[in-house]
């Protein structure tokens, strides 16, 4: 069975073909040596969704009692893929250094752990909700070798997927309720909840976009930042392609003083120029 899921028409995690400079850029930026097994996979495809999406672990989590979801692997390009690790860790309140994110949705991350070794990282599970980091594999190769695909014809699995679908629908409904609130924390939580329910990306025909456009012009900085990140990720992933919408977002971003939103603006401009 293939490692990458080549059947997807629009893979939001797939980056342009990797080259030697990309690898050198990453290793120099983090001052580490990337696992050769990781580099070899990226030479086949520079990040993307996977065929086998279940990774065994020995602890209970929000996904299951014996495994976690590992449905994509991040690749490497300037300001993309693993190069966003430091930003994401800061955004989700992770204070530990020398961690490189290779997958995860924010509530949890799977990362290469270079805290004690600059050349042979272990693989860790970062629970941002519990503020806990757990080693799950001795090295990247061991992790890859343990990935497996659930039996789609198993009735229990079908029930789990149906439960997940219902949970996503409930999350979207609840997110809208929160975004209608006058409380800042509720609005920010609603933005993140809707974004997570859409697997971290918003489609350009999503009614949620109209709310995001209003929120990136909000007087509260936390609300502006949450909405700006959603739009930035969706534009960067190619889920939003409408030039009129992108230019509207850019016009709003360019007058923003927040350093993160300035970064979003410059990243979108840079990628449009490619």
C-alpha positions as CSV (number, residue, x, y, z in Angstrom):
1,X,0.0,0.0,0.0
2,X,1.2,3.5,-0.8
3,X,2.3,5.9,2.0
4,X,0.7,9.0,0.4
5,X,-3.0,9.2,-0.6
6,X,-2.5,9.9,-4.3
7,X,-6.3,9.8,-5.0
8,X,-7.1,13.3,-3.6
9,X,-7.7,15.9,-6.3
10,X,-7.0,18.8,-3.9
11,X,-4.7,17.9,-1.1
12,X,-4.4,20.9,1.2
13,X,-1.1,19.7,2.7
14,X,0.7,18.9,-0.5
15,X,3.5,21.4,-1.3
16,X,5.5,22.0,-4.4
17,X,8.3,19.5,-5.2
18,X,11.0,19.6,-2.5
19,X,14.6,20.5,-3.4
20,X,17.9,20.5,-1.6
21,X,17.6,24.1,-0.6
22,X,14.3,23.4,1.2
23,X,16.0,20.7,3.3
24,X,19.0,22.9,4.0
25,X,16.8,25.8,5.0
26,X,14.9,23.7,7.5
27,X,18.0,22.2,9.1
28,X,19.7,25.5,9.4
29,X,16.6,27.3,10.8
30,X,16.1,24.7,13.5
31,X,19.8,23.8,13.8
32,X,19.1,20.1,13.6
33,X,19.4,17.1,11.2
34,X,16.2,15.8,9.8
35,X,15.6,12.1,9.7
36,X,16.6,10.5,6.4
37,X,13.4,8.5,6.3
38,X,11.4,11.7,6.5
39,X,13.4,13.3,3.7
40,X,13.0,10.2,1.5
41,X,9.2,10.4,1.9
42,X,9.2,14.1,1.0
43,X,11.1,13.3,-2.2
44,X,8.2,11.1,-3.2
45,X,5.7,13.9,-2.4
46,X,6.3,17.0,-0.4
47,X,3.7,16.6,2.4
48,X,0.1,15.6,2.1
49,X,-2.6,13.2,3.2
50,X,-1.9,9.6,3.9
51,X,-3.3,6.2,3.0
52,X,-2.8,4.8,6.5
53,X,-4.1,7.2,9.1
54,X,-4.1,5.4,12.4
55,X,-1.1,5.6,14.7
56,X,-1.0,3.2,17.7
57,X,-0.4,4.8,21.2
58,X,-0.7,3.4,24.7
59,X,-3.0,6.0,26.1
60,X,-6.7,7.0,25.8
61,X,-7.3,10.2,23.9
62,X,-10.2,12.1,22.3
63,X,-9.9,10.0,19.1
64,X,-9.7,6.5,20.5
65,X,-8.3,4.4,23.4
66,X,-5.4,2.8,21.5
67,X,-4.5,5.1,18.6
68,X,-4.5,8.6,17.3
69,X,-5.4,10.1,14.0
70,X,-2.4,10.7,11.8
71,X,-3.9,11.5,8.5
72,X,-1.3,13.9,7.0
73,X,2.4,14.6,7.1
74,X,3.8,18.1,6.8
75,X,6.4,18.9,4.1
76,X,8.9,21.7,3.8
77,X,8.8,25.0,1.9
78,X,9.7,28.5,3.1
79,X,7.1,29.5,5.7
80,X,5.1,26.4,5.1
81,X,4.8,22.9,6.4
82,X,7.2,22.2,9.3
83,X,8.6,25.8,8.9
84,X,5.4,27.0,10.7
85,X,6.2,25.0,13.8
86,X,7.4,27.8,16.0
87,X,4.4,29.9,15.2
88,X,2.0,27.1,15.8
89,X,3.6,26.1,19.1
90,X,3.4,29.7,20.3
91,X,-0.2,30.1,19.1
92,X,-1.3,27.0,21.1
93,X,0.7,27.9,24.2
94,X,3.4,25.3,24.0
95,X,6.5,26.8,25.7
96,X,9.0,23.9,25.1
97,X,11.6,24.6,22.4
98,X,13.2,22.3,19.8
99,X,10.0,20.6,18.7
100,X,9.1,20.3,15.0
101,X,5.4,19.7,14.2
102,X,4.8,17.1,11.6
103,X,1.0,16.7,12.0
104,X,-1.9,17.6,14.3
105,X,-4.9,20.0,14.5
106,X,-3.9,22.4,17.3
107,X,-5.6,20.5,20.1
108,X,-2.9,18.0,19.7
109,X,0.3,17.8,17.6
110,X,2.7,15.0,16.7
111,X,6.2,16.4,16.6
112,X,9.9,15.5,16.2
113,X,11.5,16.1,19.6
114,X,15.1,17.5,19.4
115,X,15.2,18.7,23.0
116,X,17.9,16.2,24.0
117,X,19.4,15.2,20.6
118,X,20.0,17.4,17.6
119,X,20.4,14.5,15.1
120,X,18.2,11.6,16.3
121,X,14.8,13.0,17.4
122,X,12.1,10.9,19.1
123,X,8.5,11.4,18.2
124,X,6.2,13.0,20.7
125,X,2.4,13.6,21.2
126,X,1.7,17.2,22.4
127,X,-1.7,17.6,24.1
128,X,-2.2,21.4,24.1
129,X,-5.3,21.1,26.2
130,X,-3.6,19.2,29.1
131,X,-0.2,21.0,28.4
132,X,1.4,17.6,28.3
133,X,4.1,16.1,26.0
134,X,4.4,12.3,25.7
135,X,7.0,10.3,23.8
136,X,5.3,7.8,21.5
137,X,8.1,6.5,19.3
138,X,11.8,6.2,19.5
139,X,12.3,7.5,16.0
140,X,10.5,8.6,12.8
141,X,10.9,5.3,11.0
142,X,9.3,3.4,13.9
143,X,6.3,5.7,13.8
144,X,5.9,5.3,10.0
145,X,6.2,1.5,10.2
146,X,3.4,1.3,12.8
147,X,0.8,3.3,10.8
148,X,-2.2,1.2,9.8
149,X,-5.5,1.6,8.0
150,X,-8.8,0.8,9.8
151,X,-11.2,-1.7,8.2
152,X,-13.8,0.6,6.6
153,X,-16.3,-2.3,6.5
154,X,-16.2,-2.9,10.2
155,X,-19.7,-1.9,11.5
156,X,-18.1,-0.4,14.7
157,X,-15.9,1.8,12.5
158,X,-18.9,2.9,10.5
159,X,-20.7,3.9,13.7
160,X,-17.6,5.8,14.8
161,X,-17.5,7.7,11.6
162,X,-21.2,8.5,11.8
163,X,-20.7,9.7,15.4
164,X,-17.8,11.9,14.2
165,X,-19.9,13.4,11.4
166,X,-22.7,14.2,13.8
167,X,-20.2,15.7,16.2
168,X,-18.8,17.9,13.4
169,X,-22.3,19.1,12.6
170,X,-23.1,19.8,16.2
171,X,-19.8,21.7,16.5
172,X,-20.6,23.9,13.5
173,X,-24.1,24.7,15.0
174,X,-22.5,25.5,18.4
175,X,-19.8,27.6,16.8
176,X,-22.4,29.8,15.1
177,X,-24.1,30.3,18.5
178,X,-20.8,31.3,20.1
179,X,-20.0,33.7,17.3
180,X,-23.3,35.5,17.8
181,X,-22.3,36.2,21.5
182,X,-21.2,39.6,22.7
183,X,-18.5,37.9,24.8
184,X,-15.0,38.0,23.3
185,X,-13.9,34.5,24.5
186,X,-17.1,33.0,23.1
187,X,-16.5,34.5,19.7
188,X,-12.9,33.3,19.6
189,X,-13.9,29.9,20.7
190,X,-16.6,29.8,18.0
191,X,-14.2,30.8,15.3
192,X,-11.7,28.0,16.3
193,X,-14.5,25.5,16.7
194,X,-15.9,26.0,13.2
195,X,-12.4,26.0,11.7
196,X,-11.6,22.7,13.5
197,X,-14.9,21.1,12.4
198,X,-13.9,21.9,8.8
199,X,-10.6,19.9,9.3
200,X,-8.7,23.2,9.5
201,X,-9.7,24.7,6.2
202,X,-12.6,26.8,5.0
203,X,-14.0,26.5,1.5
204,X,-14.7,29.7,-0.4
205,X,-18.4,29.0,-0.6
206,X,-18.7,28.6,3.2
207,X,-21.2,31.0,4.7
208,X,-18.7,31.3,7.6
209,X,-16.5,33.5,5.4
210,X,-18.9,36.4,5.6
211,X,-18.5,36.3,9.4
212,X,-14.7,36.0,9.2
213,X,-14.5,39.2,7.0
214,X,-16.4,41.1,9.6
215,X,-14.3,39.7,12.4
216,X,-11.0,40.6,10.8
217,X,-12.2,44.2,11.1
218,X,-13.3,43.8,14.7
219,X,-12.1,46.2,17.4
220,X,-10.9,43.3,19.6
221,X,-7.4,42.1,18.7
222,X,-8.0,38.4,19.8
223,X,-11.0,38.2,17.5
224,X,-9.2,39.8,14.6
225,X,-6.3,37.4,15.0
226,X,-8.4,34.2,15.2
227,X,-10.4,35.2,12.1
228,X,-7.3,36.3,10.2
229,X,-5.5,33.0,10.9
230,X,-8.5,31.0,9.5
231,X,-8.5,33.1,6.3
232,X,-4.8,32.9,5.9
233,X,-4.6,29.1,6.3
234,X,-7.5,28.6,3.8
235,X,-6.0,31.0,1.2
236,X,-2.5,29.4,1.6
237,X,-3.9,25.9,1.3
238,X,-5.7,26.8,-2.0
239,X,-9.2,26.2,-0.5
240,X,-9.9,29.9,-1.2
241,X,-9.0,30.8,-4.8
242,X,-11.4,33.7,-5.5
243,X,-9.1,36.7,-6.3
244,X,-11.8,39.2,-5.4
245,X,-12.1,37.7,-1.9
246,X,-8.3,37.3,-1.5
247,X,-7.8,41.0,-2.5
248,X,-10.5,42.0,0.0
249,X,-8.7,40.1,2.8
250,X,-5.3,41.6,1.8
251,X,-6.7,45.2,1.8
252,X,-7.8,44.7,5.4
253,X,-4.6,42.9,6.4
254,X,-2.3,45.6,5.1
255,X,-3.6,48.2,7.5
256,X,-3.1,45.9,10.5
257,X,-0.3,46.5,13.1
258,X,-0.4,43.1,14.7
259,X,2.9,41.2,13.8
260,X,1.1,37.9,13.1
261,X,-1.4,39.4,10.7
262,X,1.5,41.3,9.0
263,X,3.1,37.9,8.6
264,X,-0.2,36.5,7.1
265,X,-0.3,39.4,4.6
266,X,3.3,39.0,3.5
267,X,2.9,35.2,3.2
268,X,-0.1,35.5,0.9
269,X,1.6,38.2,-1.2
270,X,4.7,36.1,-1.6
271,X,2.8,33.0,-2.6
272,X,0.7,34.9,-5.1
273,X,3.9,36.1,-6.8
274,X,5.1,32.6,-7.4
